[in-house]
Amino acid sequence: MEMIRVNSSAIVAIGYDEKSMQMKITFQQGRTYDFCRVPKHIFEGFQRASSKGTYYNSHIRDRYQC
């Protein structure tokens, strides 16, 4: 999965595999987490969000556990 660097104080990079609907997020502290069954529109919104941390907290956090 290709990881895309993002401009965020909390998040370093994000990646998404459309076939498996799996997303990865690498946080500033160095940990990478997997998220499963993530709809494509959620990942696309994450990419476009001006605040990645706010979007993560509102749309991804505590959802899509593997």
Summary of the structure (lengths in Angstrom):
residues: 66
radius of gyration: 10.5
end to end distance: 16.3
largest distance: 29.2
contacts: 172
relative contact order: 0.23
helix: 27%
strand: 30%
